Amino acid sequence: MSKVLDTFKNMFLDLFSMGKGFVYGFVMVGLFIIACGAIIYGSISLMNLIF
């Protein structure tokens, strides 16, 4: 019985870590898109001010 409980506990912990990694991946991709957009917007704004 203890082996079965250990197996379920390990499965739950694995699923929990997979979910955390999934959310972390989405956050990192979102931050990357926002940063790239800010850089592009800033460079276009500087071009308009200079030229």
N, CA, C and O atoms as a GROMACS GRO file, in nm:
protein
  204
    1MET      N    1   0.083  -0.120   0.000
    1MET     CA    2   0.000   0.000   0.000
    1MET      C    3   0.087   0.125   0.000
    1MET      O    4   0.056   0.224  -0.066
    2SER      N    5   0.197   0.120   0.074
    2SER     CA    6   0.284   0.238   0.080
    2SER      C    7   0.349   0.264  -0.055
    2SER      O    8   0.373   0.379  -0.092
    3LYS      N    9   0.378   0.157  -0.131
    3LYS     CA   10   0.436   0.173  -0.265
    3LYS      C   11   0.336   0.243  -0.358
    3LYS      O   12   0.374   0.328  -0.439
    4VAL      N   13   0.208   0.208  -0.345
    4VAL     CA   14   0.104   0.270  -0.429
    4VAL      C   15   0.093   0.419  -0.394
    4VAL      O   16   0.085   0.503  -0.484
    5LEU      N   17   0.093   0.451  -0.265
    5LEU     CA   18   0.085   0.592  -0.224
    5LEU      C   19   0.207   0.671  -0.271
    5LEU      O   20   0.193   0.785  -0.313
    6ASP      N   21   0.325   0.611  -0.263
    6ASP     CA   22   0.446   0.678  -0.311
    6ASP      C   23   0.438   0.704  -0.461
    6ASP      O   24   0.481   0.810  -0.509
    7THR      N   25   0.384   0.608  -0.534
    7THR     CA   26   0.371   0.624  -0.679
    7THR      C   27   0.276   0.739  -0.711
    7THR      O   28   0.307   0.823  -0.797
    8PHE      N   29   0.160   0.745  -0.643
    8PHE     CA   30   0.065   0.853  -0.668
    8PHE      C   31   0.124   0.988  -0.628
    8PHE      O   32   0.102   1.088  -0.696
    9LYS      N   33   0.198   0.990  -0.517
    9LYS     CA   34   0.261   1.115  -0.473
    9LYS      C   35   0.362   1.164  -0.576
    9LYS      O   36   0.367   1.282  -0.608
   10ASN      N   37   0.444   1.071  -0.629
   10ASN     CA   38   0.542   1.108  -0.731
   10ASN      C   39   0.475   1.155  -0.859
   10ASN      O   40   0.521   1.250  -0.922
   11MET      N   41   0.366   1.089  -0.898
   11MET     CA   42   0.294   1.131  -1.019
   11MET      C   43   0.238   1.272  -1.000
   11MET      O   44   0.246   1.354  -1.091
   12PHE      N   45   0.180   1.299  -0.883
   12PHE     CA   46   0.124   1.432  -0.857
   12PHE      C   47   0.234   1.538  -0.860
   12PHE      O   48   0.215   1.644  -0.919
   13LEU      N   49   0.348   1.510  -0.798
   13LEU     CA   50   0.457   1.606  -0.798
   13LEU      C   51   0.512   1.630  -0.939
   13LEU      O   52   0.547   1.743  -0.974
   14ASP      N   53   0.519   1.524  -1.020
   14ASP     CA   54   0.564   1.540  -1.158
   14ASP      C   55   0.467   1.626  -1.237
   14ASP      O   56   0.508   1.715  -1.312
   15LEU      N   57   0.337   1.601  -1.221
   15LEU     CA   58   0.237   1.682  -1.293
   15LEU      C   59   0.242   1.827  -1.248
   15LEU      O   60   0.228   1.919  -1.329
   16PHE      N   61   0.263   1.848  -1.118
   16PHE     CA   62   0.271   1.984  -1.065
   16PHE      C   63   0.391   2.058  -1.125
   16PHE      O   64   0.380   2.174  -1.164
   17SER      N   65   0.508   1.989  -1.131
   17SER     CA   66   0.624   2.055  -1.188
   17SER      C   67   0.608   2.080  -1.338
   17SER      O   68   0.655   2.181  -1.390
   18MET      N   69   0.542   1.987  -1.407
   18MET     CA   70   0.518   2.009  -1.549
   18MET      C   71   0.428   2.130  -1.570
   18MET      O   72   0.452   2.210  -1.662
   19GLY      N   73   0.327   2.146  -1.487
   19GLY     CA   74   0.238   2.262  -1.498
   19GLY      C   75   0.313   2.392  -1.471
   19GLY      O   76   0.292   2.492  -1.539
   20LYS      N   77   0.400   2.390  -1.369
   20LYS     CA   78   0.479   2.510  -1.340
   20LYS      C   79   0.571   2.545  -1.456
   20LYS      O   80   0.585   2.662  -1.490
   21GLY      N   81   0.633   2.444  -1.516
   21GLY     CA   82   0.721   2.469  -1.630
   21GLY      C   83   0.644   2.522  -1.750
   21GLY      O   84   0.694   2.609  -1.822
   22PHE      N   85   0.523   2.472  -1.770
   22PHE     CA   86   0.438   2.518  -1.881
   22PHE      C   87   0.404   2.666  -1.864
   22PHE      O   88   0.415   2.744  -1.959
   23VAL      N   89   0.362   2.705  -1.743
   23VAL     CA   90   0.327   2.844  -1.716
   23VAL      C   91   0.452   2.932  -1.729
   23VAL      O   92   0.445   3.041  -1.785
   24TYR      N   93   0.566   2.885  -1.677
   24TYR     CA   94   0.691   2.959  -1.686
   24TYR      C   95   0.729   2.982  -1.832
   24TYR      O   96   0.776   3.090  -1.867
   25GLY      N   97   0.711   2.881  -1.916
   25GLY     CA   98   0.740   2.895  -2.058
   25GLY      C   99   0.653   3.002  -2.122
   25GLY      O  100   0.703   3.084  -2.200
   26PHE      N  101   0.524   3.002  -2.092
   26PHE     CA  102   0.435   3.104  -2.147
   26PHE      C  103   0.476   3.243  -2.102
   26PHE      O  104   0.473   3.337  -2.181
   27VAL      N  105   0.513   3.258  -1.974
   27VAL     CA  106   0.554   3.388  -1.922
   27VAL      C  107   0.681   3.435  -1.993
   27VAL      O  108   0.691   3.552  -2.031
   28MET      N  109   0.778   3.346  -2.010
   28MET     CA  110   0.904   3.384  -2.075
   28MET      C  111   0.882   3.424  -2.221
   28MET      O  112   0.940   3.522  -2.267
   29VAL      N  113   0.798   3.350  -2.293
   29VAL     CA  114   0.770   3.384  -2.433
   29VAL      C  115   0.698   3.518  -2.440
   29VAL      O  116   0.727   3.600  -2.528
   30GLY      N  117   0.603   3.542  -2.348
   30GLY     CA  118   0.532   3.670  -2.346
   30GLY      C  119   0.624   3.786  -2.318
   30GLY      O  120   0.614   3.891  -2.382
   31LEU      N  121   0.715   3.770  -2.222
   31LEU     CA  122   0.811   3.876  -2.192
   31LEU      C  123   0.904   3.901  -2.310
   31LEU      O  124   0.939   4.016  -2.339
   32PHE      N  125   0.944   3.796  -2.379
   32PHE     CA  126   1.030   3.811  -2.497
   32PHE      C  127   0.959   3.891  -2.606
   32PHE      O  128   1.019   3.979  -2.667
   33ILE      N  129   0.831   3.860  -2.630
   33ILE     CA  130   0.754   3.932  -2.732
   33ILE      C  131   0.738   4.078  -2.694
   33ILE      O  132   0.752   4.166  -2.779
   34ILE      N  133   0.710   4.106  -2.566
   34ILE     CA  134   0.694   4.244  -2.520
   34ILE      C  135   0.825   4.321  -2.534
   34ILE      O  136   0.826   4.436  -2.578
   35ALA      N  137   0.936   4.258  -2.496
   35ALA     CA  138   1.067   4.325  -2.505
   35ALA      C  139   1.102   4.355  -2.650
   35ALA      O  140   1.150   4.464  -2.681
   36CYS      N  141   1.080   4.259  -2.740
   36CYS     CA  142   1.109   4.282  -2.882
   36CYS      C  143   1.021   4.394  -2.938
   36CYS      O  144   1.067   4.477  -3.016
   37GLY      N  145   0.895   4.394  -2.900
   37GLY     CA  146   0.804   4.500  -2.945
   37GLY      C  147   0.848   4.637  -2.895
   37GLY      O  148   0.841   4.735  -2.969
   38ALA      N  149   0.893   4.644  -2.770
   38ALA     CA  150   0.940   4.772  -2.714
   38ALA      C  151   1.066   4.819  -2.787
   38ALA      O  152   1.080   4.939  -2.813
   39ILE      N  153   1.156   4.728  -2.819
   39ILE     CA  154   1.279   4.766  -2.891
   39ILE      C  155   1.245   4.817  -3.031
   39ILE      O  156   1.299   4.919  -3.075
   40ILE      N  157   1.157   4.747  -3.100
   40ILE     CA  158   1.118   4.789  -3.235
   40ILE      C  159   1.047   4.924  -3.230
   40ILE      O  160   1.075   5.012  -3.311
   41TYR      N  161   0.955   4.941  -3.134
   41TYR     CA  162   0.882   5.067  -3.120
   41TYR      C  163   0.978   5.182  -3.089
   41TYR      O  164   0.967   5.290  -3.146
   42GLY      N  165   1.073   5.157  -2.998
   42GLY     CA  166   1.170   5.259  -2.962
   42GLY      C  167   1.259   5.298  -3.078
   42GLY      O  168   1.287   5.417  -3.098
   43SER      N  169   1.304   5.200  -3.156
   43SER     CA  170   1.392   5.233  -3.270
   43SER      C  171   1.314   5.310  -3.376
   43SER      O  172   1.368   5.402  -3.437
   44ILE      N  173   1.189   5.274  -3.400
   44ILE     CA  174   1.110   5.347  -3.499
   44ILE      C  175   1.084   5.490  -3.450
   44ILE      O  176   1.088   5.584  -3.530
   45SER      N  177   1.058   5.508  -3.321
   45SER     CA  178   1.036   5.641  -3.267
   45SER      C  179   1.162   5.726  -3.277
   45SER      O  180   1.155   5.845  -3.310
   46LEU      N  181   1.278   5.666  -3.250
   46LEU     CA  182   1.404   5.740  -3.263
   46LEU      C  183   1.430   5.779  -3.408
   46LEU      O  184   1.477   5.890  -3.435
   47MET      N  185   1.399   5.689  -3.500
   47MET     CA  186   1.416   5.722  -3.642
   47MET      C  187   1.329   5.842  -3.681
   47MET      O  188   1.372   5.929  -3.757
   48ASN      N  189   1.206   5.847  -3.629
   48ASN     CA  190   1.117   5.958  -3.662
   48ASN      C  191   1.167   6.089  -3.600
   48ASN      O  192   1.152   6.195  -3.660
   49LEU      N  193   1.228   6.082  -3.480
   49LEU     CA  194   1.279   6.204  -3.418
   49LEU      C  195   1.404   6.255  -3.487
   49LEU      O  196   1.424   6.376  -3.500
   50ILE      N  197   1.490   6.163  -3.532
   50ILE     CA  198   1.618   6.204  -3.591
   50ILE      C  199   1.600   6.252  -3.734
   50ILE      O  200   1.653   6.356  -3.772
   51PHE      N  201   1.525   6.175  -3.815
   51PHE     CA  202   1.514   6.209  -3.958
   51PHE      C  203   1.389   6.283  -3.991
   51PHE      O  204   1.366   6.318  -4.106
   0.00000   0.00000   0.00000
